[in-house]
């Protein structure tokens, strides 16, 4: 049971919390820009929330990935943005007219969230790689220093003949 609880803690720590934090940043920036531009803040908040979610998830995956996904994600990301923008500006209807003025702010929020997510994901990847490097160093020291010393000490305690220490090759 505790193992499952730990998995949920890790999910929140490395998945939900960064997404919520980045999303909050995107919405706050969008609302500040919308207020300065005199836009309807409800529309700006709604669009920034939706577009910020797309940007933050994409950015986190892109930043945390060890594979070269930038060449795949960026064109798809730009295709979605340009297609949606073209549709939004060409669509008829009162809702779309209200959102039309807020869309550029929402797209900026999406890019901000993508950059923030990529930076956070890259930081997570760097921490993981550093932990692996430290483990490899520890393992090498354990195998080449600690184990031979412990084996020598056990031989002494048991009164066994000492093994010749390996010299330089």
C-alpha positions, 0 to 999 in steps of 0.5 A, spaced: 500 500 500 505 504 501 508 503 494 502 505 491 502 511 495 509 513 494 507 512 486 501 517 487 506 522 491 511 522 485 506 523 480 503 529 483 510 531 485 513 530 477 507 531 473 501 534 476 504 540 480 509 542 474 503 542 470 499 546 475 504 551 476 506 552 469 498 553 467 498 558 473 503 562 470 501 562 463 494 564 465 496 570 470 501 572 464 495 572 459 490 576 464 495 581 465 496 582 458 489 582 457 487 587 462 492 592 459 489 590 452 482 591 454 480 584 453 474 580 456 478 577 461 473 571 462 475 569 454 482 570 455 483 566 462 479 560 458 483 560 452 490 561 456 487 555 460 486 551 454 492 553 450 497 553 456 495 546 458 497 544 451 503 548 451 505 545 458 504 538 457 508 538 450 514 542 453 514 537 459 514 531 454 519 535 450 524 537 455 524 531 459 525 526 453 532 523 452 530 522 444 530 528 439 523 529 439 524 537 437 524 535 430 517 532 431 514 536 436 515 543 433 512 542 426 506 539 429 506 544 434 506 549 429 501 546 425 496 546 430 497 553 432 497 555 425 491 551 423 487 553 429 489 560 428 486 560 421 480 557 423 479 562 429 480 568 424 475 565 419 470 562 423 463 566 423 459 567 430 459 571 436 463 566 440 468 566 435 468 574 434 469 575 442 475 570 442 478 572 436 481 578 440 483 574 445 486 568 441 493 572 440 494 572 447 492 565 448 497 563 443 503 567 446 501 563 453 501 557 449 508 558 447 510 561 454 507 554 457 511 550 452 518 554 453 517 553 461 515 546 460 521 544 456 525 548 461 522 544 467 522 537 463 530 539 461 531 540 469 528 533 471 532 530 465 538 533 468 537 531 475 536 524 473 542 523 469 546 526 474 543 521 479 545 516 474 552 518 474 553 519 481 550 512 482 555 509 477 561 513 480 559 509 487 558 503 484 565 503 481 568 505 488 564 500 491 567 494 486 574 496 486 575 499 493 570 497 498 569 490 496 577 488 496 578 492 503 572 488 506 575 481 503 582 483 506 579 484 513 574 478 513 581 474 511 584 477 517 579 475 521 578 468 519 586 467 519 586 465 512 592 467 507 592 474 504 590 474 497 596 478 493 593 485 492 593 486 484 598 491 482 598 496 476 598 492 469 
